[in-house]
Amino acid sequence: MAGEGLRAAGDVRCLRRRGLPKVSAVSPSGAASLDCRAARLACLVSFRSAVLLVCLQVAYAVMLTSGLLARVAPDRPIGDPYFTRMEGLVLAIMPAMICFAAGVHALTEPQRRVFSLAALVFLAVATAITLSEHGAILFLSRDPAFAGVAHVFAFEWPSVVYLLDVLA
């Protein structure tokens, strides 16, 4: 059953009251397994991050669809302003994913916490690569000082950002 694992490691219940979750955390022995305020904060961070992620991903899908429809020819890449907005949305999505994963990790039962920690670490590495890559595309590729190294920022193989995108 889905809730049995939580009861075994420490019962964590998020209840809605006055619009905010109220959390009680009690282990089977009766001792607090997770500080109530910490559990409440973890629930709140996870929930708000999930809502933010859904909103950002819907906005990304709208920008992607608009950019694809606005192309002059089917073999042309997505141009500005759609491409710039999509890059900005990626820069916002990744930190929201970290917040969501951190909240989930905080609420994970102790026997499985090593797996949620590993997932959080791998997500942090992917976030660092993604933010570096998309930040460089968004800010450095438009700088006249980098005009001679356009192949570095191109989304065509071989290029540095293409490799980093595949790696992340």
DRENMI-45126 format. One record per atom (N, C-alpha, C): residue in one letter; x negated, y, z. Coordinates in pm, whole numbers, plus 50000, padded with zeros to 5 digits. Last residue first. Example, Ala and Ser with C-alpha at 12.3 -4.5 7.8 and 13.67 -1.06 7.14 Angstrom:
S487154977550708;S486334989450714;S487105000350787;A486814943150780;A487704955050780;A486804967050780;
//
This chain:
A476155169248001;A477075172548110;A478325164048100;L475125159947755;L474575155147881;L475535157547998;V476535174947569;V476685160347569;V476205154547702;D475565200147641;D477005197447646;D477265182447649;L472845197547590;L473305199647727;L474785196847742;L472955194847306;L472395184147388;L472865185347533;Y474005219747243;Y474735207647203;Y474265195747288;V472005236847335;V473305236947401;V474165224747364;V469875229947158;V469745228047302;V471105227447369;S470505211246859;S470445223846933;S470405220847082;P470545196246540;P470035196146677;P470045210146738;W474065199146562;W472875191146596;W471755194346499;E475655228546663;E475355219346555;E474085211846592;F476295251846803;F476945239146836;F476845229646718;A473435271846881;A474415266746784;A475015253646833;F471375281147037;F472745283047086;F473815277446993;V469075275546893;V469155270947032;V470605271047081;H469335288346653;H469455273746653;H469555268046795;A468715314646707;A470135311046695;A470345295946699;V466445329746771;V466555315746816;V468015311246813;G466535356346699;G465645347446624;G465755332846663;A468205368546887;A468685366846749;A467825357046670;F467675375647143;F467705361247113;F468185358446971;A467955402847154;A466635397347180;A466545382447146;P470695408047128;P469825409247009;P468425403547030;D472935385347281;D471865395247302;D470965395847179;R474585364347251;R475015376947190;R473965387947204;S473485343947399;S473555342247253;S473955355147182;L473775351547670;L472475352847603;L472585352047450;F476585347947734;F475865360447759;F474585361847677;L477645323447639;L478485335147652;L477685348147660;I475495305547649;I476215307847523;I476975321047529;A474865307247921;A473875311147820;A474545313947686;G477245296948028;G476815310648061;G475795315847961;H477155271247927;H478205280147879;H477915294747916;E474755261848064;E474935261247919;E475955271347869;S475335266248336;S474115271648273;S474285272448122;L477705251848368;L477685266348391;L476475272848329;T476765225648304;T477825232048226;T477825247148243;I474845220948506;I474475220348364;I475485228048279;A476465223748735;A475265232048717;A474835232348571;T478375203548687;T478785217648696;T477595226848674;A476825180648703;A477495183848577;A477945198448574;V476125183048975;V475085183148872;V475695186848737;A478665181049092;A477865193149113;A476755194249009;L479375155249016;L480155166448965;L479395179548982;F477505141049166;F477445140449020;F478245151748956;V478465148349425;V477095151849383;V476975151549230;L481045137349421;L480865151749442;L479475156249396;A480445110149396;A481215116949290;A481045132049300;A479135106449640;A478415104349513;A479125111349398;L481295111549811;L480105120149816;L479285118749687;S482965090649750;S483435104249720;S482275114149726;F481315069949840;F481695070649699;F482185084549662;V481135074950111;V479895074850033;V480205075849884;R483745071450204;R483225085050190;R481925085550109;R484885047950269;R484765051150126;R484145064750100;Q484995047150543;Q484385035850472;Q484135038950325;P486415071650612;P484975070150634;P484315058550558;E488675084450362;E488425076050480;E486935072950491;T488715118450260;T488465104350229;T488185096550356;L488865145350300;L490015137250343;L489845122350317;A486535155350189;A486785157650332;A487925148950385;H486925148549920;H485855142049997;H486115143550147;V488955166549853;V489225152149850;V488185144549932;G487485190449875;G488655187949959;G489025173249965;A485585186249676;A485145187849816;A486305185549912;A487195185549448;A486455173549488;A485975174449632;F488115212449448;F489045201249458;F488345188649507;C485675226149419;C486515228349538;C487505216949558;I484895216449165;I484055213949283;I484885215549411;M486925226949006;M486775212449016;M485935208749139;A486375253949030;A487645248949084;A487595233749099;P483935255448893;P483955257449038;P485265252749103;M485045248748624;M484065240348694;M483995242948845;I486825269148540;I487315255648568;I486325247748654;A485345292148480;A486265292348595;A486705278248636;L483895284948257;L483155290148372;L484045290948497;V486025278848089;V485145267948134;V484365272448257;L486965304848045;L487805295248117;L486985283448167;G484845315347894;G485165321048025;G486025311648109;E485135299447663;E483905298647743;E484145304147884;M487645308647577;M487475294547615;M486225292647700;R486995335047516;R487955332247624;R487855317747671;T485255330647300;T484775337447421;T485705334747539;F486995318347115;F485815311247164;F485305317447294;Y488885339147065;Y489285326447126;Y488105318947188;P488285361946927;P488075362247071;P488385348947140;D485705343246761;D486125352546867;D487475358446832;G486475310246622;G485785323046634;G486265331246752;I485775276646573;I486675286146637;I485885299046661;P484215268946252;P484365268046398;P485355278446451;R485665255245949;R485025266346021;R485195264446172;D487155237145812;D485785233245843;D485025244245918;P489625249645763;P489555238645859;P488135234645899;A489335285545763;A489295272845691;A489135261545793;V489955304545954;V490145307745813;V490205295045730;R491755297846258;R490575296046171;R490925298946027;A493975298246417;A493525311046362;A492315309746271;L494355272846516;L495315277746417;L494845290546349;L492245271446698;L492295262146585;L493245267046476;G493005291746877;G491755292646802;G491725283546682;S495385280946980;S495405293846908;S494155295446822;T494335257847103;T495335256746997;T495385269446913;L492605270047290;L492095260547191;L493055259347073;M494405285247444;M493335291847369;M492775282847260;V495995264247548;V496615274847467;V495555281947383;A494055250347692;A494755243547582;A495425253747490;Y493415269947883;Y492385265147789;Y493045258447669;A495835271848021;A495325283547949;A494265279447847;V495825246048128;V496895249848036;V496455262047955;Q493585248648290;Q493545239148180;Q494675241548080;L494435267748476;L493285270648389;L493235261248270;C496595253748597;C496805266648529;C495675269748432;V495225231548705;V496295229548608;V496535242348529;L493465244848882;L492955236748771;L494015234548664;L495265256249066;L494425264848984;L493885257348863;V496265232549179;V497175241649111;V496385250849017;A493875222749291;A494595214749191;A495555223649112;S493285242749475;S492355240149365;S493035232349254;R495445239749649;R495305252149573;R494335250549456;F494885213449746;F496155216749680;F496015229249594;S492295215749858;S492585206049752;S493835209849674;V492725235650053;V491745237749945;V492035228349828;L494645222550215;L494945235350152;L494015238050033;C493235200250303;C494485198650228;C494805211250150;A491155213450441;A490845204650328;A492075202250242;L492615226550641;L491875234450543;L491545225950419;R493545204250780;R494495213750722;R493815222050614;A491125193450864;A491985185750775;A493005194850707;A490255214251033;A489445210350917;A490275202550816;R492275213851225;R492075225851144;R491255222651019;C491925188151333;C493185191951267;C493015204151179;D489115168351274;D489625180351337;D490855185151260;L489625134751268;L489285146151185;L489905158251251;S490335118151467;S489295113551374;S488825124851285;A491125119151802;A491155126951678;A490005122551589;A492255088051936;A491315099251934;A491405106451801;G493875066251903;G494455077851967;G493535089851968;S493055045151758;S492775044451901;S493365056351977;P493695052651497;P494505042351562;P494255041351713;S493365088951503;S492905075651467;S493785065351538;V495025116351370;V494855107951488;V494415094151442;A495835146951266;A494835136651239;A494575128851366;S498175166051099;S497845159351224;S496885148151190;V498725197150948;V498055184250942;V497875178851083;K500815215250746;K500455212850885;K499915198750890;P500535237850473;P500505224150525;P500135223850672;L502895264550437;L501515260050457;L501525245850511;G505605271050422;G504785272450302;G503345267950317;R506755264250663;R506535278350633;R505585280250516;R505405233650620;R506175241650715;R505795256150692;R504765201650507;R505045215350466;R505895222150573;L502095181250619;L503515184250620;L503715198850581;C499875157050569;C500075171150537;C501575173550527;R498265134750779;R499525138150716;R499595153150693;V496165109750837;V496155123750798;V497435126550723;D494935086951059;D496155091050991;D496105106050963;G492215068850999;G492615080851070;G493785086750995;A491815044850881;A490655053350904;A490985065450988;A494365033350863;A493275025850923;A492105034750960;R495845052450727;R496205049250864;R495085041850935;L494605051950477;L494495063950560;L494845060850705;G495345026650387;G493935029850405;G493745041950493;E498165028350361;E497575019950464;E496125023450492;G499275042450148;G498995049650272;G498295041550378;A499565023349939;A498735035249921;A498365041950052;M499174988250000;M500005000050000;M499125012550000;
//
